[in-house]
């Protein structure tokens, strides 16, 4: 199963990428939409 999301806007800062316990990557992205 794959979920797809499209977000349109401007990045407020560089994405913050980290790894969780099971090794998966998680990104925090700040966006300003219009």
N, CA and C atoms as an extended XYZ file, in Angstrom:
102
Properties=species:S:1:pos:R:3:atomname:S:1:resname:S:1:resid:I:1 pbc="F F F"
N         0.849       -1.185        0.000 N   UNK     1
C         0.000        0.000        0.000 CA  UNK     1
C         0.887        1.238        0.000 C   UNK     1
N         0.593        2.174       -0.903 N   UNK     2
C         1.367        3.406       -1.012 CA  UNK     2
C         0.411        4.585       -0.914 C   UNK     2
N         0.746        5.531       -0.062 N   UNK     3
C        -0.016        6.777        0.038 CA  UNK     3
C         0.763        7.860       -0.681 C   UNK     3
N         0.073        8.709       -1.422 N   UNK     4
C         0.739        9.771       -2.160 CA  UNK     4
C         0.095       11.103       -1.792 C   UNK     4
N         0.936       12.083       -1.470 N   UNK     5
C         0.464       13.422       -1.120 CA  UNK     5
C         1.269       14.426       -1.927 C   UNK     5
N         0.601       15.408       -2.521 N   UNK     6
C         1.280       16.470       -3.248 CA  UNK     6
C         1.031       17.779       -2.512 C   UNK     6
N         2.116       18.425       -2.085 N   UNK     7
C         2.022       19.699       -1.372 CA  UNK     7
C         2.667       20.777       -2.236 C   UNK     7
N         2.008       21.909       -2.373 N   UNK     8
C         2.535       23.002       -3.181 CA  UNK     8
C         2.707       24.221       -2.287 C   UNK     8
N         3.907       24.782       -2.288 N   UNK     9
C         4.178       25.958       -1.474 CA  UNK     9
C         5.666       26.251       -1.464 C   UNK     9
N         6.091       27.054       -0.530 N   UNK    10
C         7.491       27.444       -0.394 CA  UNK    10
C         8.062       26.837        0.876 C   UNK    10
N         9.287       26.303        0.800 N   UNK    11
C         9.934       25.758        1.989 CA  UNK    11
C        10.321       26.895        2.921 C   UNK    11
N         9.995       26.740        4.199 N   UNK    12
C        10.345       27.747        5.191 CA  UNK    12
C        11.736       27.525        5.753 C   UNK    12
N        12.251       26.285        5.622 N   UNK    13
C        13.580       25.921        6.117 CA  UNK    13
C        13.995       24.627        5.425 C   UNK    13
N        15.254       24.267        5.548 N   UNK    14
C        15.717       23.000        4.991 CA  UNK    14
C        15.019       21.842        5.700 C   UNK    14
N        14.709       20.764        4.967 N   UNK    15
C        14.080       19.601        5.607 CA  UNK    15
C        14.986       19.004        6.683 C   UNK    15
N        14.392       18.553        7.785 N   UNK    16
C        15.132       17.883        8.859 CA  UNK    16
C        14.862       16.386        8.720 C   UNK    16
N        15.886       15.609        8.371 N   UNK    17
C        15.719       14.165        8.170 CA  UNK    17
C        16.368       13.430        9.332 C   UNK    17
N        15.655       12.451        9.896 N   UNK    18
C        16.201       11.638       10.982 CA  UNK    18
C        15.760       10.201       10.781 C   UNK    18
N        16.408        9.292       11.476 N   UNK    19
C        16.068        7.867       11.422 CA  UNK    19
C        15.355        7.478       12.706 C   UNK    19
N        14.300        6.678       12.585 N   UNK    20
C        13.611        6.185       13.770 CA  UNK    20
C        14.150        4.802       14.116 C   UNK    20
N        13.654        4.215       15.186 N   UNK    21
C        14.208        2.972       15.727 CA  UNK    21
C        14.301        1.833       14.723 C   UNK    21
N        13.330        1.716       13.825 N   UNK    22
C        13.358        0.604       12.869 CA  UNK    22
C        14.191        0.909       11.625 C   UNK    22
N        14.861        2.069       11.574 N   UNK    23
C        15.747        2.421       10.468 CA  UNK    23
C        15.085        3.235        9.365 C   UNK    23
N        13.774        3.452        9.457 N   UNK    24
C        13.075        4.234        8.435 CA  UNK    24
C        13.426        5.717        8.574 C   UNK    24
N        13.461        6.410        7.447 N   UNK    25
C        13.750        7.843        7.446 CA  UNK    25
C        12.453        8.628        7.627 C   UNK    25
N        12.527        9.677        8.447 N   UNK    26
C        11.389       10.563        8.681 CA  UNK    26
C        11.874       11.982        8.423 C   UNK    26
N        11.112       12.737        7.631 N   UNK    27
C        11.505       14.114        7.318 CA  UNK    27
C        10.478       15.090        7.877 C   UNK    27
N        10.970       16.168        8.458 N   UNK    28
C        10.101       17.269        8.904 CA  UNK    28
C        10.317       18.406        7.908 C   UNK    28
N         9.221       18.832        7.285 N   UNK    29
C         9.294       19.872        6.257 CA  UNK    29
C         8.336       20.994        6.642 C   UNK    29
N         8.836       22.210        6.620 N   UNK    30
C         8.002       23.379        6.921 CA  UNK    30
C         7.658       24.064        5.604 C   UNK    30
N         6.354       24.216        5.348 N   UNK    31
C         5.932       24.827        4.093 CA  UNK    31
C         5.012       26.016        4.353 C   UNK    31
N         5.147       27.029        3.515 N   UNK    32
C         4.218       28.159        3.518 CA  UNK    32
C         3.357       28.000        2.269 C   UNK    32
N         2.072       27.793        2.449 N   UNK    33
C         1.208       27.640        1.275 CA  UNK    33
C         0.564       28.973        0.928 C   UNK    33
N        -0.019       29.003       -0.235 N   UNK    34
C        -0.640       30.250       -0.680 CA  UNK    34
C        -2.019       29.984       -1.213 C   UNK    34
